[in-house]
């Protein structure tokens, strides 16, 4: 009798595959201690480091006269006025 090979997945594998489909990743290089400085600032304002960086990038685009409509369409719950 042939054994049926079953595909097994762990929750980690499932999450990894979802994240690969749903998100883009960016690597950020900072001077030593920079991550701690930004993380502490974000924490004081009740947000994650990721949220702080995304907010800072969006605000800079607005300040520079960039069109943030495409970004806001990707994440409508994060859009700011």
C-alpha positions as CSV (number, residue, x, y, z in Angstrom):
1,X,0.0,0.0,0.0
2,X,1.4,3.4,-1.0
3,X,1.7,5.9,1.8
4,X,-0.1,9.1,1.1
5,X,2.2,12.0,1.6
6,X,0.5,14.7,3.6
7,X,1.6,18.2,3.5
8,X,2.0,19.4,7.1
9,X,2.3,23.0,8.0
10,X,3.0,24.7,11.2
11,X,1.4,27.9,12.2
12,X,4.7,29.6,11.7
13,X,4.8,28.4,8.1
14,X,1.3,29.6,7.5
15,X,2.0,33.1,9.0
16,X,5.3,33.3,7.0
17,X,3.5,32.5,3.7
18,X,0.7,35.0,4.5
19,X,3.2,37.8,5.4
20,X,5.1,37.1,2.1
21,X,1.9,37.6,0.1
22,X,0.5,40.6,2.1
23,X,3.6,42.7,3.0
24,X,6.7,44.2,1.5
25,X,9.8,44.2,3.7
26,X,12.4,47.0,3.9
27,X,15.7,46.7,5.7
28,X,16.7,49.8,7.6
29,X,20.3,50.4,8.7
30,X,20.9,52.7,11.7
31,X,23.8,53.7,13.7
32,X,24.2,51.7,16.9
33,X,21.7,52.8,19.4
34,X,19.4,54.4,16.8
35,X,16.8,51.6,17.0
36,X,16.6,52.1,20.8
37,X,16.1,55.9,20.4
38,X,13.3,55.5,17.8
39,X,11.7,52.6,19.7
40,X,11.6,54.6,22.9
41,X,10.1,57.6,21.1
42,X,7.4,55.4,19.4
43,X,6.6,53.8,22.8
44,X,6.1,57.2,24.4
45,X,3.5,58.0,21.8
46,X,1.8,54.6,22.1
47,X,2.9,53.1,18.8
48,X,5.2,50.4,17.5
49,X,8.5,51.2,15.8
50,X,7.0,50.0,12.5
51,X,4.0,52.3,12.9
52,X,6.2,55.2,13.8
53,X,8.5,54.7,10.8
54,X,5.5,54.4,8.4
55,X,3.9,57.6,9.9
56,X,7.2,59.5,9.6
57,X,7.6,58.4,6.0
58,X,4.0,59.4,5.1
59,X,4.3,62.8,6.8
60,X,7.6,63.4,5.0
61,X,5.9,62.6,1.7
62,X,3.1,65.1,2.5
63,X,5.7,67.7,3.5
64,X,7.6,67.2,0.3
65,X,4.5,67.6,-1.8
66,X,4.3,63.9,-2.6
67,X,1.1,62.1,-3.6
68,X,0.1,59.8,-0.7
69,X,-3.2,58.7,-2.2
70,X,-1.8,55.4,-3.3
71,X,-0.4,54.7,0.1
72,X,-3.7,55.7,1.8
73,X,-5.5,53.3,-0.6
74,X,-3.3,50.4,0.6
75,X,-3.9,51.2,4.2
76,X,-7.2,53.2,4.5
77,X,-7.3,52.7,8.3
78,X,-3.9,54.4,8.6
79,X,-4.7,57.4,6.4
80,X,-4.2,60.8,8.1
81,X,-5.5,64.2,7.2
